Amino acid sequence: MFNYNSIITSSRLRPSSIQRSFLPDEMESDRARLLFSSPFRRLQQKAQVFSLEHNSAVRSRLTHSLEVAHLGRSIAKNILHSLKGNSQTYGLNNLDIQQSFIDVVESACLLHDIGNPPFGHFGEIAIRDWFTQHGKELFSKSIDNQLTGTDNERKTEFKNDFDSLFFPDFKEFDGNAQGFRIITRLQWNRDSCGLNLTCSLLAAFIKYLRCPADIKGVDKAKHIYKKPGFFYSEKALFENVWKILGLRIDSRHPLNYIMEASDDIAYCLSDIEDGIEKKLISEDFFKSEIKREYEKIIDGKTQIDILNKCISDAELLANKIQNSFYFNFKIDLTRKLVIVAANEYIKTHKEILEGRRSCGLFDGTDHASLILKALKEFARKNLYTKSDAENIELAGYSIISGLLTKFAPILCLCFDDFTTVQNGGFRLRNGLPTDIERRLFHRLPPKYVKVYKDKIQELADESNIDIYLEEWYYRAHLIVDYISGMTDYHALETFQLLSGIKVDA
């Protein structure tokens, strides 16, 4: 069984250039690295639910992440308080470990949405659909142009390897995996280690324990394998982090459960509050419908009636001091859910540390889990289907798909021709000009290009690697890194520019 001393450590993939004297200082450094990073700042213009929103009271991914971090700290502190005097603290009796326990949870919460593309989950769907429709064709065209005159058997082998190892990254693109790529690769400040966060924070960030290519022996019905948590390109990094911390390859880092529970509480309640703020739903409508939804979910089973108690208490307080019913309801229910999450963590502490818990803290049939399920169902039926959300999602889908189509000429090129474009050459091998490709390439962020070039140099140095297969894979990641890293507004403006709809002054 794990001990917190072994899974909350100062170990990094590359030793830090600054020697710090105690563990909490390392965790403070982690928080500073992410807070001052550009991907974190970009969250302020990425939607939580309502993209391109002008009302600043409605949440962005940034404000949502700050709320999740607050809840994470609260749950962590409740856990530590409950463990006082407990003989089985598994190393949490150490004050440095206690402080770092809270800090790692908070930082993991701040990071949890950092990989989300523009327009949220519809942005993910757009990337998946576009590559499903066009990815294999573009790869085949690139390889065929590179290997002219080569026997078909070699080309077929390339395409089979591409299908099994590399194509799944794009066919199953996910913001969780992109987030791990951002913090470990794309933030090239000093070298290819990205933000070079502690292994403890990297592990606490990873929610799902597979890459898209992992299909053998993986049960996708299990919560920990439901989605990809990292891409094939970062699989070795994931395995190294788990090895450093001594974690079983099929078990989450314990603190990830707290981050996940904090996110569940935050988005279930906050999305509804944003809907009320935008006047898409009323407080009275919420009161009546959430009761009906909850009754449907519990289906006559006896439950501790926390939901109706929170509703009646919130009504009384709203009448008494003339303030918002939903504000009172959200505060009261949040407080109760934080305590439930902390208690569930303590109750299953040994199971979590042994890596035997395969579901989240709110994935059971207890009253708190069912309340959150009712809130999610209410939002799905009455909020996410509103035209304010759906119209922008449809537009976002077209924008992301359109951007990928605009950058497709780069993916059509064979490796030699793409090298020519990178070097500013004016003619491809067949004599055609590089006018479009060069201009598209110039739009790619230098940091991301540096990551790409570093990887290609690494492949070139390995004589046993056939570079053409993997090069296209990393080139496709380069394009996706750029587009998925955009804010909602930047994606819209770039699409308009490349479509000739709007030209910058």
Secondary structure as UniProt FT lines:
FT   HELIX           4..7
FT   HELIX           23..35
FT   HELIX           38..42
FT   HELIX           43..45
FT   TURN            51..52
FT   TURN            56..57
FT   HELIX           61..82
FT   TURN            83..85
FT   TURN            90..93
FT   HELIX           95..111
FT   TURN            112..115
FT   TURN            118..119
FT   HELIX           120..146
FT   TURN            147..149
FT   HELIX           152..161
FT   HELIX           162..166
FT   HELIX           167..171
FT   HELIX           175..181
FT   HELIX           182..186
FT   TURN            192..195
FT   HELIX           199..205
FT   TURN            212..213
FT   TURN            216..217
FT   TURN            220..221
FT   HELIX           223..225
FT   HELIX           232..234
FT   HELIX           235..245
FT   TURN            249..250
FT   HELIX           255..277
FT   TURN            278..279
FT   HELIX           283..298
FT   TURN            299..300
FT   HELIX           306..321
FT   HELIX           325..347
FT   HELIX           349..353
FT   TURN            354..355
FT   TURN            361..362
FT   HELIX           367..382
FT   TURN            383..385
FT   HELIX           387..406
FT   HELIX           408..412
FT   HELIX           415..422
FT   TURN            423..424
FT   TURN            429..430
FT   HELIX           435..442
FT   HELIX           446..461
FT   TURN            463..464
FT   HELIX           467..484
FT   HELIX           488..498
FT   TURN            499..500
//
